[in-house]
Amino acid sequence: MGSLISRCTSSCCCAFCQGSHRFKRQESFSGILTQTGQSCSANNFSSSSPLEITTQPKQQKQYSWDTRPKQDPANYTISDLRDGEQRVKRPGEINGQQFIIKNCTNSKIFMFDYSSQVTIDDCTDCLIVCGPVQGSLFLRDTKNSTLVCTSSQLRLRDCQNIHLFVATESDPIIEASTEIVVGPYFLSYNGLVDQFKSAKLDRSKATHWSEIYDFTPNDVTPNWKRYERGKHTPEKYICLPQPVNFYADLEIRLEDETTLVQANVILQD
């Protein structure tokens, strides 16, 4: 027997020794599982029942733009107006959103609210009145129209016969445009001062109108000229939204002395 045990110890080939070593391995592994909180039952450790480790799902980070209410672009677009149609946006209806106007003919558009940016494309024979614009206002491929606006920047491209009544923080810019007449911003209405603040426009700086930077100047016939008092009166190019009594609460005025302070320096008779 002693020789058998000796041989078994050296070769580990008999059933007794194999069972003993297997028991020790299971006992050792069971101890590890016990330390890690897993069941030490031998039945739980088999090739047909693999060890399962569950993890908590990672919390996805939320950003401020994920929680903002979704906006419908259609609420901030005016397009395809014809034959004297009119659209009016009251204070609070734009509320700082970007706005688009396009493909309008012989129509009137009034925006008595502030916006972040305004883009106007392909309009003909239109009157477009804008409240304060925090960024840029772009007017492109438009002709025979009047634009009333106050913004940080104003840029025109491929425009013809445009009357501008503007107040901007930098000189208006034109490119490939002709017959541009520019005058000071004449518009006033209830809530305008607060809208300047919401749009972060400084009224003391938004006074530019009388000098235009022309990317494509014509030395023979200038592409733009200044408003002439007595000839280019606001009433000739600007009207109030109709019916007037429906918008009486806005107290819309076409001439506000506070906006004409700098204009009067140039327009003195």
Backbone as CSV, one residue per row, in Angstrom:
resi,resn,N_x,N_y,N_z,CA_x,CA_y,CA_z,C_x,C_y,C_z
1,MET,0.835,-1.216,0.000,0.000,0.000,0.000,0.855,1.245,0.000
2,GLY,1.932,1.158,0.818,2.842,2.293,0.880,3.460,2.571,-0.453
3,SER,3.804,1.502,-1.185,4.404,1.710,-2.503,3.397,2.263,-3.477
4,LEU,2.113,1.858,-3.352,1.069,2.371,-4.236,0.876,3.866,-4.029
5,ILE,0.839,4.258,-2.730,0.679,5.678,-2.418,1.852,6.465,-2.927
6,SER,3.026,5.841,-2.792,4.225,6.529,-3.271,4.171,6.723,-4.762
7,ARG,3.768,5.665,-5.487,3.681,5.780,-6.927,2.613,6.806,-7.332
8,CYS,1.495,6.763,-6.619,0.418,7.699,-6.961,0.844,9.148,-6.735
9,THR,1.606,9.348,-5.679,2.060,10.711,-5.390,2.961,11.237,-6.481
10,SER,3.728,10.343,-7.054,4.662,10.795,-8.079,4.013,10.950,-9.439
11,SER,2.971,10.158,-9.738,2.379,10.203,-11.074,1.004,10.846,-11.115
12,CYS,0.278,10.882,-9.976,-1.082,11.443,-9.903,-1.965,10.853,-10.985
13,CYS,-1.987,9.519,-11.081,-2.733,8.911,-12.167,-3.930,8.112,-11.720
14,CYS,-4.033,7.822,-10.424,-5.144,6.961,-10.015,-6.388,7.780,-9.733
15,ALA,-7.500,7.091,-9.669,-8.782,7.761,-9.454,-8.828,8.449,-8.112
16,PHE,-8.163,7.845,-7.125,-8.162,8.423,-5.781,-7.483,9.788,-5.775
17,CYS,-6.292,9.793,-6.386,-5.537,11.051,-6.385,-6.212,12.113,-7.257
18,GLN,-6.721,11.672,-8.414,-7.395,12.646,-9.274,-8.593,13.271,-8.572
19,GLY,-9.347,12.430,-7.876,-10.495,12.954,-7.134,-10.062,13.886,-6.032
20,SER,-8.949,13.544,-5.376,-8.461,14.387,-4.290,-8.015,15.740,-4.806
21,HIS,-7.223,15.718,-5.908,-6.777,16.993,-6.471,-7.950,17.822,-6.989
22,ARG,-8.942,17.169,-7.604,-10.090,17.901,-8.122,-10.857,18.555,-6.983
23,PHE,-10.976,17.819,-5.869,-11.673,18.368,-4.714,-10.949,19.601,-4.182
24,LYS,-9.593,19.517,-4.147,-8.828,20.664,-3.650,-8.976,21.864,-4.577
25,ARG,-8.981,21.617,-5.895,-9.138,22.728,-6.828,-10.505,23.390,-6.663
26,GLN,-11.547,22.521,-6.521,-12.884,23.079,-6.327,-12.973,23.841,-5.015
27,GLU,-12.354,23.284,-3.977,-12.386,23.951,-2.683,-11.674,25.298,-2.744
28,SER,-10.508,25.304,-3.460,-9.761,26.553,-3.598,-10.561,27.584,-4.377
29,PHE,-11.179,27.190,-5.489,-11.954,28.125,-6.311,-13.206,28.586,-5.580
30,SER,-13.795,27.648,-4.787,-14.980,28.020,-4.008,-14.638,29.117,-3.018
31,GLY,-13.414,29.045,-2.468,-12.985,30.095,-1.549,-12.888,31.433,-2.235
32,ILE,-12.374,31.423,-3.489,-12.273,32.675,-4.243,-13.653,33.239,-4.527
33,LEU,-14.580,32.347,-4.950,-15.935,32.796,-5.242,-16.616,33.343,-3.999
34,THR,-16.335,32.693,-2.850,-16.941,33.163,-1.607,-16.457,34.569,-1.279
35,GLN,-15.137,34.815,-1.508,-14.599,36.150,-1.238,-15.196,37.203,-2.160
36,THR,-15.518,36.818,-3.400,-16.081,37.782,-4.357,-17.588,37.857,-4.292
37,GLY,-18.216,37.097,-3.391,-19.661,37.186,-3.242,-20.415,36.232,-4.127
38,GLN,-19.759,35.330,-4.869,-20.431,34.375,-5.730,-20.689,33.077,-4.964
39,SER,-21.654,32.316,-5.438,-21.983,31.030,-4.818,-20.827,30.062,-4.994
40,CYS,-20.516,29.301,-3.949,-19.405,28.364,-4.021,-19.879,26.959,-4.343
41,SER,-21.133,26.787,-4.742,-21.647,25.467,-5.094,-20.972,24.962,-6.350
42,ALA,-20.531,23.735,-6.343,-19.860,23.145,-7.502,-20.796,23.062,-8.687
43,ASN,-22.103,22.966,-8.405,-23.065,22.875,-9.500,-23.170,24.188,-10.275
44,ASN,-22.793,25.295,-9.619,-22.863,26.585,-10.292,-21.652,26.852,-11.169
45,PHE,-20.676,26.030,-11.079,-19.448,26.220,-11.854,-19.298,25.046,-12.800
46,SER,-19.761,25.209,-14.018,-19.672,24.154,-15.018,-19.642,24.798,-16.384
47,SER,-19.256,24.019,-17.364,-19.172,24.543,-18.723,-20.535,24.891,-19.278
48,SER,-21.597,24.256,-18.785,-22.942,24.523,-19.281,-23.602,25.686,-18.553
49,SER,-22.992,26.147,-17.471,-23.560,27.251,-16.701,-22.456,28.257,-16.405
50,PRO,-22.107,29.111,-17.373,-20.983,30.039,-17.200,-21.278,31.090,-16.139
51,LEU,-20.210,31.625,-15.602,-20.319,32.659,-14.588,-20.864,33.936,-15.214
52,GLU,-21.939,34.507,-14.662,-22.563,35.707,-15.197,-22.257,36.891,-14.291
53,ILE,-21.771,37.971,-14.900,-21.472,39.186,-14.150,-22.350,40.310,-14.692
54,THR,-23.205,40.828,-13.880,-24.125,41.882,-14.316,-23.545,43.247,-13.957
55,THR,-23.706,44.217,-14.868,-23.241,45.581,-14.639,-24.393,46.555,-14.840
56,GLN,-24.358,47.657,-14.123,-25.386,48.682,-14.259,-25.189,49.447,-15.566
57,PRO,-26.274,49.710,-16.333,-26.121,50.481,-17.574,-25.597,51.885,-17.281
58,LYS,-24.696,52.372,-18.140,-24.096,53.681,-17.962,-25.115,54.780,-18.226
59,GLN,-25.200,55.715,-17.301,-26.143,56.819,-17.433,-25.686,57.760,-18.546
60,GLN,-26.543,57.983,-19.558,-26.192,58.863,-20.661,-26.304,60.321,-20.240
61,LYS,-25.248,61.084,-20.533,-25.219,62.487,-20.140,-26.190,63.298,-20.982
62,GLN,-26.909,64.182,-20.335,-27.852,65.046,-21.038,-27.287,66.451,-21.131
63,TYR,-27.468,67.054,-22.312,-27.011,68.411,-22.537,-28.217,69.345,-22.591
64,SER,-27.935,70.648,-22.482,-29.029,71.621,-22.438,-29.876,71.573,-23.700
65,TRP,-29.223,71.324,-24.862,-30.000,71.299,-26.111,-30.873,70.055,-26.229
66,ASP,-30.570,69.016,-25.408,-31.411,67.820,-25.426,-32.748,68.069,-24.738
67,THR,-32.773,69.027,-23.825,-33.986,69.271,-23.045,-34.797,70.455,-23.561
68,ARG,-34.277,71.147,-24.585,-35.032,72.272,-25.133,-36.257,71.778,-25.889
69,PRO,-37.346,72.517,-25.820,-38.523,72.119,-26.608,-38.233,72.214,-28.096
70,LYS,-38.725,71.261,-28.859,-38.510,71.244,-30.301,-39.309,72.363,-30.972
71,GLN,-38.652,73.064,-31.883,-39.296,74.161,-32.593,-39.683,73.720,-33.999
72,ASP,-40.836,74.183,-34.454,-41.291,73.884,-35.809,-40.765,74.970,-36.744
73,PRO,-39.878,74.627,-37.697,-39.324,75.640,-38.611,-40.398,76.408,-39.373
74,ALA,-41.554,75.790,-39.591,-42.624,76.464,-40.332,-43.113,77.720,-39.610
75,ASN,-42.955,77.762,-38.290,-43.380,78.941,-37.536,-42.447,80.127,-37.744
76,TYR,-41.278,79.861,-38.295,-40.270,80.904,-38.469,-39.868,81.039,-39.936
77,THR,-40.828,80.767,-40.813,-40.615,80.895,-42.253,-41.850,81.523,-42.888
78,ILE,-41.634,82.503,-43.747,-42.707,83.078,-44.563,-42.280,82.945,-46.013
79,SER,-43.116,82.319,-46.825,-42.733,82.087,-48.219,-43.948,82.107,-49.136
80,ASP,-43.678,82.421,-50.399,-44.667,82.303,-51.478,-45.910,83.172,-51.282
81,LEU,-45.755,84.336,-50.687,-46.879,85.278,-50.612,-47.054,85.955,-51.968
82,ARG,-48.312,86.269,-52.313,-48.610,86.864,-53.616,-49.749,87.880,-53.499
83,ASP,-49.813,88.785,-54.476,-50.988,89.633,-54.721,-51.486,90.369,-53.480
84,GLY,-50.599,91.099,-52.827,-51.007,91.943,-51.708,-51.201,91.221,-50.390
85,GLU,-50.808,89.976,-50.299,-50.940,89.254,-49.028,-50.090,89.917,-47.945
86,GLN,-50.539,89.757,-46.706,-49.858,90.356,-45.565,-49.641,89.303,-44.477
87,ARG,-48.468,89.355,-43.839,-48.181,88.512,-42.684,-47.613,89.389,-41.579
88,VAL,-48.106,89.162,-40.358,-47.654,89.943,-39.212,-47.222,88.993,-38.098
89,LYS,-46.041,89.232,-37.547,-45.561,88.509,-36.373,-45.551,89.481,-35.195
90,ARG,-46.347,89.152,-34.190,-46.449,90.010,-33.017,-45.295,89.741,-32.041
91,PRO,-45.095,90.641,-31.065,-44.076,90.394,-30.046,-44.307,89.047,-29.349
92,GLY,-43.232,88.283,-29.204,-43.306,86.974,-28.565,-43.502,85.819,-29.521
93,GLU,-43.814,86.086,-30.775,-44.063,85.003,-31.726,-42.785,84.481,-32.391
94,ILE,-41.722,85.276,-32.357,-40.435,84.824,-32.898,-39.472,84.520,-31.751
95,ASN,-39.404,85.425,-30.813,-38.694,85.194,-29.556,-37.243,84.759,-29.755
96,GLY,-36.542,85.455,-30.641,-35.113,85.208,-30.788,-34.724,84.079,-31.710
97,GLN,-35.676,83.481,-32.414,-35.358,82.399,-33.345,-34.844,82.961,-34.678
98,GLN,-34.163,82.116,-35.430,-33.755,82.488,-36.787,-34.986,82.512,-37.684
99,PHE,-35.045,83.491,-38.616,-36.236,83.644,-39.449,-35.848,83.679,-40.921
100,ILE,-36.723,83.084,-41.761,-36.480,82.997,-43.202,-37.676,83.570,-43.960
101,ILE,-37.400,84.426,-44.936,-38.419,84.959,-45.849,-37.949,84.670,-47.266
102,LYS,-38.830,84.087,-48.093,-38.375,83.727,-49.442,-39.543,83.655,-50.427
103,ASN,-39.211,83.925,-51.674,-40.138,83.741,-52.802,-41.466,84.481,-52.623
104,CYS,-41.393,85.725,-52.216,-42.612,86.522,-52.044,-42.673,87.622,-53.108
105,THR,-43.894,87.922,-53.575,-44.100,88.943,-54.603,-45.292,89.822,-54.234
106,ASN,-45.095,91.147,-54.328,-46.182,92.095,-54.070,-46.884,91.789,-52.742
107,SER,-46.097,91.755,-51.684,-46.655,91.401,-50.376,-46.014,92.248,-49.280
108,LYS,-46.608,92.188,-48.081,-46.134,92.976,-46.944,-45.893,92.043,-45.763
109,ILE,-44.723,92.185,-45.157,-44.329,91.322,-44.045,-43.866,92.204,-42.892
110,PHE,-44.493,92.032,-41.735,-44.162,92.819,-40.550,-43.737,91.871,-39.429
111,MET,-42.545,92.096,-38.898,-42.037,91.278,-37.797,-41.766,92.196,-36.605
112,PHE,-42.735,92.269,-35.688,-42.588,93.131,-34.516,-42.031,92.322,-33.341
113,ASP,-40.928,91.682,-33.584,-40.272,90.871,-32.561,-38.794,90.751,-32.915
114,TYR,-37.995,90.326,-31.952,-36.557,90.202,-32.205,-36.217,88.788,-32.665
115,SER,-35.115,88.655,-33.376,-34.689,87.361,-33.913,-33.168,87.264,-33.843
116,SER,-32.657,86.057,-34.009,-31.203,85.861,-33.964,-30.557,86.160,-35.309
117,GLN,-31.259,85.839,-36.390,-30.754,86.087,-37.744,-31.930,86.068,-38.707
118,VAL,-31.842,86.865,-39.767,-32.907,86.899,-40.776,-32.279,86.735,-42.155
119,THR,-32.870,85.852,-42.963,-32.436,85.640,-44.341,-33.616,85.898,-45.266
120,ILE,-33.436,86.783,-46.238,-34.493,87.134,-47.196,-33.979,86.838,-48.598
121,ASP,-34.685,85.991,-49.326,-34.249,85.575,-50.660,-35.385,85.680,-51.677
122,ASP,-35.043,86.138,-52.878,-35.937,86.058,-54.041,-37.299,86.713,-53.806
123,CYS,-37.279,87.943,-53.379,-38.525,88.689,-53.185,-38.586,89.867,-54.166
124,THR,-39.808,90.196,-54.604,-40.014,91.278,-55.571,-41.218,92.117,-55.159
125,ASP,-41.069,93.440,-55.229,-42.172,94.363,-54.915,-42.748,94.105,-53.524
126,CYS,-41.878,94.015,-52.542,-42.318,93.701,-51.179,-41.906,94.793,-50.194
127,LEU,-42.687,94.906,-49.128,-42.315,95.702,-47.961,-42.020,94.720,-46.831
128,ILE,-40.816,94.807,-46.271,-40.417,93.899,-45.195,-39.934,94.739,-44.019
129,VAL,-40.601,94.593,-42.888,-40.280,95.345,-41.681,-39.826,94.358,-40.608
130,CYS,-38.631,94.588,-40.058,-38.069,93.657,-39.071,-37.784,94.368,-37.754
131,GLY,-38.037,93.679,-36.661,-37.594,94.144,-35.360,-36.103,93.888,-35.204
132,PRO,-35.552,94.078,-34.006,-34.109,93.922,-33.799,-33.613,92.512,-34.156
133,VAL,-32.476,92.472,-34.848,-31.840,91.210,-35.238,-30.489,91.129,-34.532
134,GLN,-30.311,90.116,-33.718,-29.091,90.002,-32.919,-27.840,89.845,-33.783
135,GLY,-27.937,89.057,-34.840,-26.792,88.814,-35.714,-26.920,89.546,-37.030
136,SER,-26.854,88.787,-38.123,-26.857,89.375,-39.463,-28.225,89.265,-40.122
137,LEU,-28.503,90.243,-40.971,-29.658,90.175,-41.860,-29.116,90.117,-43.290
138,PHE,-29.503,89.073,-44.018,-29.055,88.871,-45.393,-30.223,89.117,-46.349
139,LEU,-30.004,89.977,-47.332,-30.994,90.243,-48.381,-30.357,89.875,-49.715
140,ARG,-30.957,88.895,-50.422,-30.332,88.377,-51.640,-31.360,88.196,-52.748
141,ASP,-30.909,88.473,-53.978,-31.741,88.240,-55.165,-33.129,88.866,-55.020
142,THR,-33.150,90.087,-54.577,-34.411,90.803,-54.325,-34.399,92.131,-55.083
143,LYS,-35.579,92.560,-55.548,-35.642,93.814,-56.310,-36.951,94.556,-56.029
144,ASN,-36.911,95.855,-56.294,-38.089,96.735,-56.181,-38.785,96.590,-54.828
145,SER,-38.014,96.604,-53.765,-38.577,96.350,-52.435,-38.030,97.343,-51.415
146,THR,-38.727,97.409,-50.272,-38.315,98.261,-49.156,-38.049,97.388,-47.940
147,LEU,-36.934,97.652,-47.266,-36.566,96.903,-46.066,-36.342,97.873,-44.912
148,VAL,-37.030,97.631,-43.804,-36.842,98.395,-42.574,-36.266,97.438,-41.537
149,CYS,-35.068,97.728,-41.022,-34.466,96.762,-40.094,-33.426,97.425,-39.204
150,THR,-33.181,96.811,-38.065,-32.058,97.162,-37.202,-31.381,95.862,-36.802
151,SER,-30.063,95.813,-36.964,-29.352,94.550,-36.770,-27.888,94.817,-36.457
152,SER,-27.192,93.751,-36.103,-25.758,93.872,-35.890,-25.040,94.104,-37.211
153,GLN,-25.479,93.385,-38.247,-24.862,93.510,-39.567,-25.928,93.365,-40.642
154,LEU,-25.745,94.081,-41.765,-26.660,93.992,-42.903,-25.849,93.771,-44.172
155,ARG,-26.227,92.745,-44.939,-25.516,92.423,-46.175,-26.520,92.223,-47.312
156,LEU,-26.264,92.876,-48.446,-27.087,92.723,-49.652,-26.234,92.128,-50.764
157,ARG,-26.836,91.218,-51.529,-26.144,90.645,-52.685,-27.141,90.408,-53.809
158,ASP,-26.764,90.832,-55.010,-27.610,90.634,-56.193,-28.994,91.247,-55.999
159,CYS,-29.011,92.483,-55.545,-30.275,93.194,-55.321,-30.343,94.431,-56.221
160,GLN,-31.581,94.852,-56.521,-31.773,95.996,-57.410,-32.968,96.823,-56.944
161,ASN,-32.792,98.147,-56.938,-33.848,99.089,-56.571,-34.433,98.754,-55.191
162,ILE,-33.594,98.906,-54.186,-33.979,98.617,-52.805,-33.908,99.901,-51.982
163,HIS,-34.983,100.177,-51.225,-34.981,101.290,-50.283,-34.764,100.716,-48.882
164,LEU,-33.693,101.155,-48.249,-33.329,100.674,-46.920,-33.546,101.768,-45.888
165,PHE,-34.209,101.419,-44.789,-34.295,102.294,-43.624,-33.731,101.481,-42.468
166,VAL,-32.470,101.752,-42.113,-31.739,100.809,-41.272,-31.009,101.508,-40.129
167,ALA,-30.688,100.710,-39.112,-29.804,101.107,-38.021,-29.000,99.866,-37.658
168,THR,-27.711,99.894,-37.941,-26.867,98.716,-37.725,-25.640,99.090,-36.894
169,GLU,-24.995,98.071,-36.327,-23.801,98.308,-35.510,-22.542,98.438,-36.358
170,SER,-22.630,98.121,-37.630,-21.518,98.306,-38.562,-22.088,98.809,-39.883
171,ASP,-21.242,99.346,-40.739,-21.733,99.868,-42.012,-22.379,98.765,-42.845
172,PRO,-23.548,99.020,-43.428,-24.167,98.031,-44.323,-23.219,97.687,-45.476
173,ILE,-23.346,96.460,-45.970,-22.476,95.956,-47.034,-23.334,95.540,-48.220
174,ILE,-22.919,95.944,-49.432,-23.618,95.502,-50.636,-22.616,94.864,-51.593
175,GLU,-23.133,93.960,-52.407,-22.305,93.267,-53.400,-23.169,92.959,-54.622
176,ALA,-22.667,93.309,-55.793,-23.394,93.069,-57.047,-24.824,93.600,-56.961
177,SER,-24.975,94.769,-56.376,-26.296,95.375,-56.185,-26.288,96.804,-56.721
178,THR,-27.455,97.245,-57.219,-27.561,98.579,-57.820,-28.834,99.278,-57.357
179,GLU,-28.857,100.601,-57.514,-30.025,101.431,-57.186,-30.467,101.237,-55.735
180,ILE,-29.522,101.342,-54.851,-29.806,101.203,-53.425,-29.919,102.596,-52.804
181,VAL,-31.037,102.867,-52.155,-31.237,104.125,-51.434,-31.312,103.788,-49.949
182,VAL,-30.488,104.473,-49.146,-30.417,104.115,-47.735,-30.736,105.319,-46.855
183,GLY,-31.574,105.079,-45.835,-31.949,106.113,-44.876,-31.955,105.534,-43.473
184,PRO,-32.191,106.369,-42.456,-32.176,105.911,-41.069,-33.437,105.129,-40.701
185,TYR,-33.314,104.360,-39.654,-34.406,103.519,-39.147,-35.470,104.413,-38.512
186,PHE,-36.680,104.404,-39.066,-37.739,105.294,-38.612,-38.773,104.609,-37.716
187,LEU,-38.669,103.335,-37.499,-39.765,102.581,-36.886,-39.717,102.611,-35.360
188,SER,-40.887,102.668,-34.755,-41.009,102.536,-33.311,-42.335,101.847,-32.991
189,TYR,-42.344,101.047,-31.934,-43.572,100.380,-31.489,-43.381,99.916,-30.052
190,ASN,-44.467,99.603,-29.390,-44.405,99.163,-28.002,-43.569,97.885,-27.869
191,GLY,-42.628,97.914,-26.933,-41.784,96.742,-26.698,-40.465,96.769,-27.438
192,LEU,-40.264,97.757,-28.314,-39.042,97.792,-29.120,-37.791,97.922,-28.251
193,VAL,-37.830,98.774,-27.234,-36.657,98.983,-26.385,-36.257,97.684,-25.692
194,ASP,-37.220,96.955,-25.154,-36.917,95.676,-24.504,-36.389,94.656,-25.506
195,GLN,-36.876,94.706,-26.726,-36.394,93.780,-27.748,-34.944,94.076,-28.134
196,PHE,-34.561,95.349,-28.122,-33.147,95.690,-28.328,-32.286,94.996,-27.273
197,LYS,-32.727,95.024,-26.035,-31.975,94.391,-24.950,-31.930,92.877,-25.130
198,SER,-33.055,92.279,-25.485,-33.096,90.824,-25.683,-32.186,90.393,-26.826
199,ALA,-32.095,91.228,-27.854,-31.240,90.918,-29.005,-29.791,91.326,-28.770
200,LYS,-29.530,91.897,-27.585,-28.172,92.337,-27.239,-27.634,93.365,-28.242
201,LEU,-28.526,94.205,-28.718,-28.131,95.307,-29.591,-28.004,96.581,-28.758
202,ASP,-26.911,97.269,-28.920,-26.674,98.521,-28.211,-27.202,99.672,-29.069
203,ARG,-28.234,100.328,-28.603,-28.846,101.406,-29.401,-27.868,102.554,-29.638
204,SER,-26.903,102.710,-28.742,-25.922,103.777,-28.941,-24.926,103.425,-30.039
205,LYS,-24.829,102.136,-30.381,-23.922,101.698,-31.450,-24.670,101.379,-32.742
206,ALA,-25.936,100.996,-32.608,-26.720,100.653,-33.809,-27.228,101.928,-34.471
207,THR,-26.292,102.710,-34.989,-26.624,104.004,-35.592,-26.075,104.132,-37.016
208,HIS,-25.473,103.057,-37.524,-24.873,103.131,-38.862,-25.949,103.012,-39.946
209,TRP,-25.859,103.880,-40.931,-26.743,103.784,-42.097,-26.234,104.607,-43.273
210,SER,-25.514,105.688,-42.978,-25.199,106.669,-44.015,-23.973,106.322,-44.853
211,GLU,-23.216,105.313,-44.447,-22.058,104.875,-45.221,-22.209,103.393,-45.543
212,ILE,-22.084,103.063,-46.811,-22.215,101.668,-47.249,-20.880,101.197,-47.811
213,TYR,-20.511,99.983,-47.442,-19.314,99.392,-48.036,-19.741,98.572,-49.251
214,ASP,-19.237,98.963,-50.419,-19.616,98.316,-51.680,-18.461,97.442,-52.166
215,PHE,-18.693,96.122,-52.198,-17.670,95.194,-52.673,-17.434,95.315,-54.181
216,THR,-18.445,95.801,-54.898,-18.342,95.904,-56.366,-18.721,97.321,-56.796
217,PRO,-17.904,98.302,-56.466,-18.263,99.702,-56.740,-18.256,100.026,-58.232
218,ASN,-19.076,101.001,-58.587,-19.131,101.522,-59.946,-18.699,102.985,-59.884
219,ASP,-17.545,103.275,-60.433,-17.001,104.628,-60.332,-17.780,105.634,-61.175
220,VAL,-18.427,105.170,-62.221,-19.179,106.067,-63.103,-20.532,106.406,-62.495
221,THR,-21.286,105.385,-62.153,-22.603,105.555,-61.530,-22.619,104.786,-60.214
222,PRO,-22.552,105.453,-59.078,-22.533,104.752,-57.791,-23.742,103.831,-57.631
223,ASN,-23.512,102.723,-56.968,-24.577,101.729,-56.777,-25.545,102.106,-55.660
224,TRP,-25.216,103.120,-54.869,-26.087,103.492,-53.757,-26.033,105.011,-53.531
225,LYS,-27.063,105.503,-52.868,-27.096,106.913,-52.481,-27.878,107.053,-51.182
226,ARG,-27.684,108.192,-50.524,-28.349,108.434,-49.248,-29.771,108.954,-49.452
227,TYR,-30.549,108.687,-48.440,-31.899,109.246,-48.313,-31.849,110.763,-48.437
228,GLU,-32.797,111.328,-49.168,-32.899,112.783,-49.302,-34.174,113.250,-48.608
229,ARG,-33.997,114.083,-47.635,-35.157,114.565,-46.885,-36.092,115.341,-47.803
230,GLY,-37.383,115.039,-47.716,-38.373,115.680,-48.564,-38.653,114.899,-49.828
231,LYS,-37.718,114.072,-50.231,-37.914,113.266,-51.436,-38.204,111.817,-51.078
232,HIS,-37.409,111.253,-50.171,-37.601,109.859,-49.773,-38.244,109.821,-48.387
233,THR,-39.489,110.224,-48.293,-40.183,110.201,-47.006,-40.601,108.778,-46.657
234,PRO,-40.575,108.412,-45.356,-40.953,107.055,-44.967,-42.347,106.665,-45.438
235,GLU,-43.295,107.627,-45.357,-44.674,107.314,-45.728,-44.815,106.903,-47.188
236,LYS,-43.853,107.294,-47.999,-43.919,106.949,-49.419,-43.619,105.472,-49.652
237,TYR,-42.841,104.884,-48.738,-42.399,103.508,-48.947,-42.910,102.539,-47.880
238,ILE,-43.363,103.102,-46.755,-43.750,102.248,-45.634,-45.206,102.517,-45.264
239,CYS,-45.960,101.453,-45.032,-47.340,101.572,-44.561,-47.487,100.747,-43.292
240,LEU,-48.583,100.933,-42.613,-48.865,100.173,-41.400,-49.637,98.910,-41.754
241,PRO,-49.520,97.873,-40.927,-50.305,96.658,-41.183,-51.793,96.941,-41.068
242,GLN,-52.561,96.243,-41.844,-54.012,96.452,-41.887,-54.746,95.245,-41.286
243,PRO,-55.922,95.462,-40.664,-56.520,96.762,-40.338,-55.770,97.431,-39.188
244,VAL,-55.647,98.732,-39.245,-54.833,99.466,-38.281,-55.322,99.251,-36.856
245,ASN,-56.665,99.244,-36.657,-57.196,99.117,-35.296,-56.863,97.760,-34.672
246,PHE,-56.615,96.757,-35.497,-56.283,95.431,-34.974,-54.904,95.432,-34.313
247,TYR,-54.047,96.344,-34.730,-52.688,96.423,-34.186,-52.480,97.705,-33.384
248,ALA,-53.590,98.313,-32.947,-53.506,99.579,-32.217,-52.725,99.432,-30.914
249,ASP,-52.774,98.249,-30.288,-52.078,98.045,-29.024,-50.563,98.164,-29.167
250,LEU,-50.044,97.965,-30.378,-48.600,98.076,-30.597,-48.136,99.525,-30.722
251,GLU,-49.075,100.439,-30.984,-48.751,101.861,-31.146,-47.582,102.046,-32.121
252,ILE,-47.744,101.514,-33.299,-46.691,101.563,-34.317,-46.547,102.986,-34.839
253,ARG,-45.307,103.463,-34.859,-45.026,104.810,-35.361,-43.910,104.730,-36.398
254,LEU,-44.011,105.564,-37.400,-43.008,105.560,-38.460,-41.876,106.539,-38.210
255,GLU,-41.971,107.301,-37.148,-40.883,108.228,-36.846,-40.724,108.329,-35.349
256,ASP,-39.516,107.996,-34.882,-39.209,108.044,-33.458,-37.999,108.954,-33.290
257,GLU,-38.164,110.040,-32.537,-37.087,111.021,-32.437,-35.798,110.415,-31.899
258,THR,-35.904,109.414,-31.044,-34.683,108.832,-30.481,-33.864,108.106,-31.538
259,THR,-34.514,107.617,-32.592,-33.757,106.936,-33.642,-33.225,107.916,-34.670
260,LEU,-33.676,109.176,-34.592,-33.265,110.150,-35.599,-32.186,111.105,-35.095
261,VAL,-31.672,110.863,-33.890,-30.687,111.779,-33.322,-29.487,111.918,-34.242
262,GLN,-28.892,110.793,-34.627,-27.737,110.867,-35.510,-28.159,111.210,-36.929
263,ALA,-29.332,110.743,-37.340,-29.787,111.038,-38.697,-29.910,112.541,-38.913
264,ASN,-30.382,113.275,-37.893,-30.593,114.708,-38.050,-29.289,115.471,-38.276
265,VAL,-28.183,114.881,-37.807,-26.894,115.530,-38.034,-26.618,115.618,-39.525
266,ILE,-27.039,114.599,-40.263,-26.777,114.544,-41.697,-27.918,115.158,-42.495
267,LEU,-29.129,115.109,-41.943,-30.291,115.518,-42.727,-30.715,116.963,-42.489
268,GLN,-29.876,117.730,-41.795,-30.243,119.132,-41.579,-30.420,119.849,-42.920
269,ASP,-31.483,120.606,-43.029,-31.723,121.373,-44.265,-30.742,122.560,-44.364
